[in-house]
Amino acid sequence: MTKEKNIDASDLPGIIKPGNRIFVSSDPATPTHTLSAIFNSASCRFIDLEFIQLATYGEHFRTAPDKPATYRLKTFRVGETIGTAFAGGHVDFVPTNMAEVPFLFASGAIGVDVAIIQTSRPYGGGNLNLGLVNDLTRVVIENTPVVIAETNPFVPITKGSTTISEDDVDYIIDSPERLFELPADQVDDIFDKIGWNASNLIDDGSTLSMGASPIFKGIASNLKGKRDLLIRSHIVSDWAMDLLELGVLARRNILTRAAPIVTMCCVGTRAFYEYINNNPNFEITPLLQSKYQAALPKTKRLVSVLNADKIDISGDSVIVPKDEMQLPGFDAKLSFSMAANHSRDGKAIVALRSVDADGSSNITICHAGDTGRKRSTLGSTHYVVTEYGTANIFGKSIRERALAIIDIAHPKHREALIERAKKEGYIYKDQIYELKNSLNYPYDIQKAETFKKKKWNIIFRPVKSCDEEMMRRFFYRLSSESKIMRYFSPIHTLKHKEAQSYLNIDYKKTLCLVGIVQQRGVERIIAECRYAYDADTDEYELAIAVDEKFQGAGIATCLMDFLLSTAKERGIKKIVAYVLPGN
């Protein structure tokens, strides 16, 4: 290293000129020491500067209302962290596909005069390390005449393509400041319930894409017992460390040498940063590049979890979190959701709390406010998860989606949502919805069984009113003989009116369990077993039916045993079943 490279922040006016376009590395890699020196300087050289940053967080680019901006900010995202505080007319938003952002710099479409990046202190005979963030730094360095590295002793040495040479930079400014940190996520009971519901959708061998929010901490804490998970995500936080400690992640791939965790940005607590230092389980890689985006759909069992503040009953429109820090913004998170759609056995999940801090429903008919944070999921959402359960909306009509999503809204808002949905034409006007029945739904009665002989994985759970179309399809798949065996009469149709009455049960005097198989995200009922109280005979009567294609594997026995054991736990001492001689 030559002494000429080492400069003080007071030397910056001799390097930066009026009108310069300055690239600044993002979020936890923001060179705060150097930026503070620029904004606190009275130098006339710092006039009409244009700062270019992939993601903006913190106070550096906030201008007081009574102080005119002496700079302009150009960024590639809007919504999550760029909102009304930046509405002073000094922010340019560049609409683009996030995977194409590197090309904008490589092609010169966006030119840079000076790049200010954050790195580790020099190590290993003249190397610097990019540490926590590896987004556009390399392509910018290659296309920028002046590069300033703010070296920081607290930047961890990370694996991946994060090592650069001191020869790649022109000036070095030493920073004594601590890195930006997030407070440790606090997982309350609601986040824990959301995490439990979401974790049930994550199979062994899945590849996870999540973000930085307590909701992801809640999911990770419920993944104990899973096996061979991988993480491929634009951003990770302390939850990635938790999964490593739980021992649920796969080992480093022997053939490709790929680490179990590949990400573009790490942001979290100081303990997390220390954990990452020289940890071979983490690779910090520029996932924004097109080649990485193109490879995502080829990833088997890719599970994308997108957190939102609100969602409409179609599942296609969300309000993104206001204060959440996500390095590449909603667009990049959506790219994982779209990729999960094409991934074999992939799942795209939207997770959110059922109500906001004011007690208003986060499930809405349509988004009346917050239009600046409204985004479309482009039909990519397969599942919606709240603390009240999971709604599978893949391949469902708007009516079916509305019923399924309203069913996981907070109970105090469900009736109003149903009435509004009827009025707006989302669901039939004669739709039956009994809130008292909905509140009785036994979430604890559920289990999964694998029938190895046929390689069938079947979930047994209580039926829901929103299962109407699946139940009708199940009914029409039954043969005439099976219908007679089940209903004791040649019933040929199960119309909407009859189906509603059949499914709207109280879960106490009547309990119906169904067996559900899932193939490529599509659910279907293949078995039903129920008991119902008959006041005339003072008896509980049992009935069961199984799709002909799934008979002979022991499903009926398994389902009936499950129902009977549940009845026994509920104190029911006698159940009768009437069977035709031919059955």
C-alpha atoms as one frame of an Amber mdcrd trajectory, in Angstrom:
protein
   0.000   0.000   0.000   1.348   3.425  -0.900   1.029   6.281   1.557  -0.573
   8.475  -1.094  -3.719   6.364  -0.907  -4.293   7.129   2.750  -6.230  10.337
   3.076  -8.314  12.094   5.688 -11.924  13.094   5.191 -10.760  16.692   5.126
  -8.960  15.924   1.849 -12.235  15.116   0.041 -12.774  18.650  -1.374  -9.650
  18.130  -3.432 -11.089  14.946  -4.959 -14.830  15.585  -5.343 -15.885  18.297
  -7.769 -19.175  20.192  -8.187 -21.646  18.220 -10.273 -19.935  14.847  -9.641
 -21.999  11.682  -9.792 -21.086   9.647  -6.726 -21.915   5.965  -6.210 -22.338
   4.961  -2.567 -22.499   1.374  -1.311 -25.748   0.484   0.428 -27.351  -0.108
   3.798 -25.030  -1.808   6.361 -22.156  -1.099   3.945 -22.973   2.614   3.722
 -19.724   4.596   4.225 -21.215   6.729   6.984 -17.961   8.363   8.097 -17.218
   9.726   4.636 -20.803  10.798   3.966 -20.939  12.647   7.281 -17.770  14.507
   6.356 -19.305  15.559   3.020 -22.660  16.683   4.442 -21.102  18.502   7.394
 -18.520  20.290   5.300 -18.829  23.948   4.364 -16.700  23.428   1.252 -17.997
  25.083  -1.895 -16.807  21.988  -3.796 -19.761  19.962  -2.523 -22.358  21.642
  -4.717 -24.922  20.007  -7.029 -23.704  16.494  -6.235 -25.668  13.494  -7.487
 -25.526  10.447  -5.211 -26.397   7.066  -6.655 -27.321   4.293  -4.227 -29.104
   1.021  -4.729 -30.972   1.258  -1.432 -31.188   4.184   0.942 -31.618   3.828
   4.665 -30.898   6.135   7.570 -30.657   9.905   7.830 -27.893  10.816   5.382
 -30.188  11.637   2.478 -32.918  13.409   4.417 -33.192  17.159   3.989 -34.875
  19.393   6.537 -37.919  21.252   5.097 -36.278  24.631   5.751 -32.934  23.632
   4.242 -32.668  23.418   0.444 -30.974  20.316  -0.905 -27.440  20.781  -2.235
 -27.513  17.351  -3.803 -29.750  14.975  -5.692 -30.287  11.298  -4.951 -30.768
   8.674  -7.643 -31.998   5.263  -6.552 -33.633   2.163  -7.998 -36.469   1.518
  -5.600 -39.442   3.240  -4.093 -41.883   2.411  -1.321 -40.323   0.577   1.592
 -37.855   3.250   2.719 -38.290   6.062   0.220 -41.557   7.749   1.045 -42.903
  11.077   2.163 -39.655  11.981   3.928 -38.021  12.158   0.516 -40.774  14.064
  -1.224 -38.682  17.207  -1.459 -38.068  17.029  -5.187 -34.434  15.932  -4.931
 -34.916  12.189  -5.506 -34.860  10.451  -8.890 -36.298   6.954  -9.080 -35.035
   4.774 -11.936 -37.657   2.171 -12.945 -35.855  -0.996 -13.980 -35.752  -4.727
 -13.564 -33.415  -5.312 -10.643 -31.551  -8.045 -12.508 -30.600  -5.471 -15.141
 -29.210  -2.854 -12.737 -25.579  -4.034 -13.139 -25.910  -3.581 -16.928 -26.932
   0.057 -16.444 -23.507   0.715 -14.931 -21.521  -1.592 -17.187 -23.036  -0.035
 -20.310 -22.553   3.526 -19.126 -26.288   4.239 -19.152 -25.696   5.462 -15.614
 -22.284   7.065 -15.364 -20.274   7.454 -12.150 -17.429   9.875 -11.447 -16.570
   8.780  -7.928 -17.371   5.569  -6.032 -17.315   5.526  -2.236 -17.469   2.006
  -0.826 -17.069   0.431   2.581 -14.507  -2.351   3.090 -12.588  -4.144   5.789
  -9.156  -3.025   6.909  -6.354  -4.308   4.607  -5.433  -7.946   5.214  -3.645
 -10.846   3.546  -0.920  -8.867   1.800  -2.941  -6.094   0.181  -6.543  -7.288
   0.090  -9.740  -5.567   1.112 -13.075  -7.257   1.783 -16.540  -5.978   0.913
 -17.933  -7.607   4.031 -21.683  -7.540   4.493 -22.901  -6.347   1.088 -21.972
  -7.452  -2.407 -24.398  -5.820  -4.804 -22.998  -3.523  -7.508 -19.576  -2.771
  -6.087 -17.484  -4.789  -8.524 -19.138  -3.572 -11.696 -19.004   0.015 -10.402
 -15.311  -0.236  -9.526 -14.541  -1.474 -13.026 -16.350   1.490 -14.611 -15.460
   4.384 -12.296 -12.336   6.570 -12.600 -12.043   7.384  -8.872 -12.696   4.820
  -6.107 -12.577   5.691  -2.421 -12.585   2.843   0.108 -13.747   3.607   3.625
 -11.998   0.903   5.642 -13.612  -0.147   8.886 -12.235  -2.512  11.571 -15.724
  -3.835  12.270 -16.384  -5.069   8.712 -16.225  -8.890   8.823 -14.154 -10.919
   6.381 -16.723 -12.811   4.338 -16.564 -15.590   1.760 -17.764 -15.433  -1.812
 -16.707 -12.847  -4.368 -16.013 -10.226  -1.716 -12.225  -9.919  -1.897 -10.775
  -7.002  -3.860  -7.242  -5.691  -4.135  -5.970  -2.414  -2.754  -4.907  -1.748
  -6.335  -8.620  -1.508  -7.224  -9.041   1.647  -5.125  -7.477   5.091  -5.442
  -7.923   6.415  -1.923  -8.423   4.941   1.536 -10.166   6.680   4.439 -10.106
   4.942   7.810 -13.381   4.910   9.725 -13.705   4.310  13.482 -17.517   4.096
  13.406 -19.565   1.059  14.296 -21.564  -0.622  11.529 -25.259  -0.063  11.170
 -27.079  -2.695  13.245 -30.642  -3.862  13.596 -32.007  -4.519  17.071 -32.522
  -8.171  17.926 -35.883  -9.309  16.567 -38.499  -9.922  19.240 -40.843 -12.758
  18.341 -44.188 -12.364  20.106 -46.969 -14.954  20.221 -48.472 -13.714  16.954
 -45.202 -13.955  15.026 -44.650 -17.393  16.558 -48.078 -18.594  15.334 -47.421
 -17.175  11.873 -44.053 -18.913  11.919 -45.629 -22.219  12.889 -48.214 -22.011
  10.116 -45.576 -21.071   7.525 -43.138 -23.750   8.715 -45.729 -26.443   7.945
 -45.443 -25.461   4.276 -41.662 -25.943   4.237 -40.535 -29.463   3.371 -37.171
 -31.076   3.966 -34.695 -30.135   1.248 -36.337 -26.774   0.552 -34.410 -23.669
  -0.480 -35.579 -20.603   1.456 -35.777 -16.988   0.394 -36.783 -14.660   3.200
 -35.682 -11.224   4.450 -35.051  -9.043   7.492 -38.087  -8.848   9.781 -39.313
 -10.447  13.031 -41.735 -12.512  10.970 -38.804 -14.448   9.474 -37.306 -14.980
  12.910 -40.651 -16.519  13.872 -40.550 -18.870  10.895 -36.953 -19.918  11.561
 -37.677 -20.702  15.218 -40.348 -23.174  14.098 -38.150 -25.079  11.634 -36.521
 -27.277  14.254 -36.624 -30.867  13.047 -36.423 -29.985   9.339 -33.495 -31.315
   7.319 -31.232 -30.283   4.450 -32.533 -26.743   4.037 -30.674 -24.173   1.943
 -30.855 -20.383   1.905 -30.707 -18.374  -1.308 -31.913 -14.880  -0.525 -31.092
 -11.297  -1.419 -30.900 -10.467   2.265 -30.499 -12.508   5.446 -30.496 -11.567
   9.095 -29.973 -13.241  12.460 -32.462 -15.970  11.546 -29.869 -17.490   9.185
 -27.494 -17.833  12.136 -30.312 -19.447  14.140 -30.927 -22.056  11.429 -27.253
 -22.953  11.335 -27.244 -23.403  15.096 -30.403 -25.543  14.918 -28.566 -27.891
  12.543 -31.342 -27.874   9.941 -29.249 -26.582   7.025 -27.541 -28.806   4.488
 -23.774 -29.129   4.525 -21.529 -27.410   1.997 -21.973 -29.123  -1.371 -18.973
 -31.385  -1.959 -19.135 -31.105  -5.762 -19.955 -27.437  -6.281 -18.485 -26.207
  -2.985 -21.604 -24.058  -2.603 -22.298 -22.886   0.936 -25.666 -23.573   2.563
 -26.272 -19.804   2.760 -25.830 -17.653  -0.344 -26.930 -14.040  -0.116 -26.197
 -10.535  -1.340 -26.555  -8.754   1.979 -26.303  -9.554   5.677 -27.891  -7.166
   8.144 -28.591  -7.734  11.812 -27.090  -7.533  15.260 -23.438  -7.114  16.192
 -23.391 -10.766  17.306 -24.530 -11.772  13.803 -21.722  -9.785  12.163 -19.172
 -11.435  14.420 -20.682 -14.837  13.609 -20.303 -14.224   9.872 -16.621 -13.293
  10.120 -14.577 -15.965   8.268 -17.579 -18.321   8.402 -17.465 -20.695   5.388
 -21.222 -21.353   5.643 -21.964 -17.892   4.233 -21.266 -16.729   0.681 -21.894
 -13.074  -0.171 -22.623 -13.010  -3.888 -24.164 -10.426  -6.286 -27.523 -12.168
  -6.724 -28.830  -9.185  -8.706 -27.004 -10.443 -11.779 -29.160 -11.858 -14.542
 -27.454 -15.254 -14.515 -28.447 -15.814 -10.888 -32.029 -14.723 -11.557 -32.216
 -17.085 -14.539 -31.004 -19.999 -12.413 -33.596 -19.518  -9.657 -36.524 -21.344
 -11.353 -34.291 -24.407 -11.744 -33.947 -24.649  -7.971 -36.087 -27.489  -6.621
 -38.473 -26.751  -3.757 -37.765 -23.020  -3.772 -39.846 -21.422  -1.021 -40.229
 -17.653  -1.192 -41.705 -15.912   1.859 -42.752 -12.324   1.218 -43.892 -10.290
   4.208 -46.503  -7.588   3.779 -48.434  -5.092   5.851 -51.744  -5.774   4.094
 -53.217  -7.990   1.384 -56.490  -7.871  -0.526 -58.880 -10.805  -0.694 -57.739
 -11.722  -4.194 -54.215 -12.329  -2.867 -52.799 -10.371  -5.791 -52.237  -6.949
  -4.227 -50.209  -6.109  -1.125 -49.085  -3.077   0.847 -45.352  -3.413   1.410
 -43.878  -2.712   4.859 -43.222   0.968   5.435 -40.036   0.836   7.480 -38.599
  -2.497   6.445 -35.051  -2.528   5.128 -34.787  -4.747   2.088 -31.687  -4.007
   0.050 -33.092  -4.508  -3.467 -36.692  -3.614  -2.646 -39.971  -5.332  -3.478
 -39.063  -5.998  -7.103 -36.213  -8.319  -6.162 -38.294 -10.113  -3.535 -40.976
 -10.615  -6.174 -38.397 -12.213  -8.478 -38.029 -15.027  -5.927 -41.813 -15.437
  -5.730 -42.051 -15.683  -9.513 -39.163 -18.166  -9.572 -40.887 -20.274  -6.895
 -43.861 -20.587  -9.264 -41.629 -22.302 -11.813 -39.579 -24.296  -9.319 -40.501
 -27.952  -8.987 -42.530 -28.213  -5.769 -41.829 -24.524  -5.137 -44.079 -22.349
  -2.988 -44.674 -18.598  -2.944 -45.979 -17.425   0.427 -47.211 -14.051   1.684
 -47.068 -13.808   5.488 -48.621 -11.056   7.599 -50.341 -10.260  10.883 -54.140
 -10.241  10.733 -54.462  -6.727  12.213 -52.299  -3.613  12.365 -51.265  -1.620
  15.440 -54.623   0.200  15.428 -56.622  -3.033  15.307 -57.713  -2.526  11.695
 -57.806  -5.560   9.442 -54.704  -6.221   7.359 -56.916  -8.257   5.055 -58.917
  -5.878   2.916 -61.392  -5.949   0.042 -59.266  -3.368  -1.736 -56.535  -1.000
  -0.584 -58.059   2.398   0.080 -54.926   4.163   1.308 -51.155   3.698   1.186
 -51.298   3.635  -2.604 -47.621   4.610  -2.719 -46.802   1.257  -1.120 -49.280
  -0.806  -3.115 -47.719  -3.571  -5.202 -49.039  -6.427  -7.326 -47.698  -9.908
  -6.748 -48.442 -10.613 -10.430 -50.473 -13.683  -9.544 -47.450 -15.391  -7.987
 -48.892 -15.970  -4.514 -49.725 -19.581  -3.688 -50.312 -19.270   0.056 -51.344
 -16.533   2.465 -50.432 -17.054   6.120 -51.583 -15.232   9.248 -51.665 -16.278
  12.898 -55.124 -17.727  12.178 -54.030 -20.243   9.596 -53.050 -20.814   5.989
 -55.027 -20.096   2.831 -54.030 -22.044  -0.269 -55.146 -19.856  -3.184 -53.187
 -21.482  -6.009 -55.451 -22.146  -8.983 -58.487 -20.844  -7.101 -61.135 -18.470
  -8.428 -61.566 -14.999  -6.922 -64.573 -16.285  -4.974 -62.620 -19.217  -3.559
 -59.644 -16.999  -2.767 -61.830 -14.466  -0.993 -63.421 -17.108   1.224 -60.081
 -18.746   2.024 -58.316 -15.485   2.876 -61.223 -14.078   4.906 -61.166 -17.338
   6.872 -57.686 -16.430   8.210 -58.562 -12.803   8.969 -59.020 -11.734  12.580
 -62.396 -13.083  13.783 -63.717  -9.624  14.675 -63.365  -8.532  11.029 -64.615
 -11.637   9.209 -68.344 -10.905   9.093 -67.752  -7.356   7.835 -65.389  -8.668
   5.158 -67.951 -11.250   4.083 -70.712  -8.652   3.796 -68.477  -6.249   1.874
 -67.309  -9.052  -0.424 -70.955  -9.919  -1.163 -71.770  -6.300  -1.884 -68.798
  -5.920  -4.223 -69.596  -9.166  -6.034 -66.521 -11.119  -4.981 -68.620 -13.934
  -3.506 -72.184 -15.153  -3.990 -74.839 -13.110  -2.225 -76.317 -16.278  -0.678
 -72.956 -17.316   0.773 -73.380 -18.788   4.252 -70.809 -17.783   6.835 -71.338
 -18.640  10.497 -68.817 -16.773  12.618 -69.507 -18.918  15.687 -68.624 -22.013
  13.651 -65.494 -20.353  12.318 -64.383 -19.527  15.857 -64.802 -23.182  16.823
 -62.393 -24.382  14.134 -59.975 -26.820  15.850 -56.536 -25.811  14.532 -54.869
 -28.399  16.771 -56.526 -31.328  14.981 -54.206 -31.934  12.062 -51.615 -34.474
  11.089 -49.692 -35.635   8.050 -49.243 -39.274   7.070 -47.070 -40.874   4.407
 -48.406 -44.015   2.759 -45.115 -45.453   1.590 -46.572 -48.216  -0.562 -48.181
 -45.652  -2.862 -45.795 -42.769  -2.011 -48.722 -40.601  -0.996 -48.297 -37.749
   1.462 -51.708 -36.890   2.894 -52.732 -34.171   5.335 -55.724 -34.883   7.556
 -57.511 -31.831   8.961 -61.010 -30.529   9.756 -62.963 -29.326   6.761 -63.466
 -25.580   6.197 -66.353 -23.729   4.618 -63.944 -22.483   1.944 -63.338 -26.120
   0.900 -66.621 -26.076  -0.996 -65.201 -26.479  -4.489 -62.765 -29.198  -3.421
 -65.579 -31.076  -1.693 -67.804 -30.794  -4.758 -64.997 -32.121  -6.969 -64.507
 -35.002  -4.509 -68.228 -35.771  -4.591 -68.348 -35.870  -8.386 -65.316 -38.175
  -8.555 -67.121 -40.760  -6.435 -68.801 -43.521  -8.409 -72.560 -44.054  -8.187
 -71.925 -47.125  -6.060 -69.723 -45.186  -3.636 -72.335 -42.439  -3.325 -75.001
 -44.993  -2.428 -72.654 -46.582   0.137 -71.960 -43.177   1.671 -75.339 -41.420
   1.456 -77.692 -44.458   1.289 -79.444 -42.979  -1.755 -78.579 -42.355  -5.412
 -77.594 -38.671  -4.981 -76.321 -37.264  -8.275 -75.554 -33.605  -7.499 -74.036
 -31.471  -4.772 -75.102 -27.940  -5.606 -73.763 -24.750  -4.046 -76.665 -24.451
  -1.588 -76.366 -28.066  -0.364 -72.572 -27.887  -0.241 -72.665 -24.815   1.999
 -74.962 -26.519   4.494 -72.806 -29.632   4.375 -69.597 -27.732   5.167 -70.804
 -25.135   7.665 -70.513 -27.316  10.761 -70.105 -26.383  14.422 -67.017 -28.634
  14.943 -68.537 -29.823  18.231 -71.673 -31.869  17.629 -70.489 -32.365  14.066
 -66.862 -32.889  13.078 -65.667 -33.647   9.559 -62.076 -34.581   8.800 -60.787
 -34.640   5.237 -57.716 -36.152   3.651 -55.918 -33.790   1.283 -53.195 -34.539
  -1.232 -51.113 -31.834  -2.813 -49.500 -32.156  -6.207 -47.437 -29.250  -7.562
 -49.207 -26.890  -5.183 -52.740 -28.014  -6.117 -54.810 -29.428  -3.256 -57.660
 -31.867  -3.572 -59.810 -33.767  -1.103 -59.506 -37.532  -1.531 -61.236 -38.739
   1.635 -63.845 -37.638   4.147 -64.848 -38.952   7.556 -67.364 -37.304   9.863
 -69.467 -37.837  12.907 -72.702 -35.942  13.591 -74.996 -35.883  16.601 -78.554
 -37.067  16.040 -80.854 -35.583  18.694 -83.679 -38.031  17.830 -81.582 -41.093
  18.653 -79.173 -39.344  21.024 -76.309 -40.918  19.075 -73.272 -39.820  17.130
 -73.341 -41.319  13.674 -70.182 -41.933  11.631 -69.746 -41.982   7.841 -66.698
 -42.254   5.620 -65.853 -42.098   1.902 -62.572 -42.423  -0.020 -61.822 -41.582
  -3.644 -61.661 -44.845  -5.596 -58.155 -44.048  -6.881 -56.907 -43.873  -3.295
 -58.581 -46.968  -1.909 -56.701 -50.040  -0.738 -53.817 -48.189   0.944 -55.229
 -47.932   4.454 -56.398 -44.315   4.175 -59.912 -45.102   5.429 -58.558 -46.905
   8.489 -56.105 -44.121   9.255 -58.710 -41.383   8.881 -61.333 -43.228  10.910
 -58.859 -43.963  13.720 -57.943 -40.280  13.780 -61.591 -39.238  14.015 -62.390
 -41.822  16.709 -59.379 -40.882  18.826 -60.429 -37.235  18.570 -63.972 -38.164
  19.630 -62.615 -40.099  22.590 -60.507 -37.121  23.688 -63.674 -35.013  23.535
 -65.506 -37.360  25.874 -67.766 -38.993  23.272 -68.392 -42.521  24.511 -70.419
 -44.044  21.680 -70.457 -43.671  17.909 -72.531 -45.809  15.570 -72.121 -46.434
  11.863 -74.826 -47.748   9.534 -73.414 -49.857   6.723 -75.152 -51.389   3.716
 -74.679 -55.170   3.390 -72.726 -54.725   0.167 -70.167 -52.399   1.737
